[in-house]
């Protein structure tokens, strides 16, 4: 599903180099920061050349300048390159006139502000709309002002960054990552050579950065045999957990979370690498908002495993096993009225996840039963969502 913020799926983690050298590790701490998954580093004109050569190409360089003279100096010195490499740079300042000059030179901008009352909060929101990033400081121990900024700018192109002013307050940084679920985009957190604070934040950052798919409860409205057809078993080069499966559906509207063969079966050995996925025409959904047809998957292709909580991991396909079997149509309806269906092998040992996250045998499903699934944007072309009128039944 597309959004105005084309980087909204990325979690932004910024580190301020002003803290380097204050702890026992000094500059060496920067390497541990980059290894923790930070996406941007805040630099200053006096020390930028000292650090910029250590930054990987995919890390954003945020240059903070105090005034127009400082900006002019770094531009004349060629610190911010011309051409495509300029896209890696952001000019940050508390002065809007400085940022206007940077924007005229084709450099992305970040407004840094503090909101300590209603008037300063409103000013930050209005001024922030003009910039790619808005880095906010909040002196009070509440996320309500942050939530107001998020709500006001969620339909804009502005990426909201919360600044954590206490270098030891990893708890605040972790909580701020949680606020991202309602639209915030990042955190500026700079532990001062505190490995415990860095490790705690890095763990939360990894969890927040993991791609997820929204899992919802749907109600079965129809479950009927439909005759013989080709179905695919997908064998992955990994072992499923009993809280994981694959999302399968007949239409681009969404799918049902299908169980792997990790649960007890009385007549056969478990195959914890396999999902008896369904008809070969079916879509299998991935965490990057793409789909593949089951019939396309071959050994070595990537496939997506989906957890009950929506967390995803990409793993290689070992093989796709296609056979003719009796099939069953299962149609479900989500709370918003969206209907999807999945066609699976009509056998007791084939299962989908119930609303409680337990295996439900497809032959025993009846109208009114609750299962887990996913609602997607309808309409796809070569596996990607497209914005056009498409009806599927």
QUILIN-V554646 format. One record per helix or strand of 2 or more residues. SS is the DSSP state (2 for helix, 1 for strand). FROM is the first residue (numbers start at 1). LEN is the number of residues. Records with the same first field share a line. If there is no record, write none. Layout:
SS = FROM-LEN, FROM-LEN
This chain:
1 = 12-5, 40-5, 60-5, 89-5, 108-7, 133-5, 159-5, 186-3, 216-21, 244-8, 254-8, 271-9, 283-3, 290-4, 302-6, 311-24, 339-7, 351-4, 359-3, 370-6, 380-2, 384-2
2 = 17-3, 26-10, 48-5, 68-9, 83-6, 96-9, 118-11, 144-10, 170-13, 195-15, 294-3, 362-3
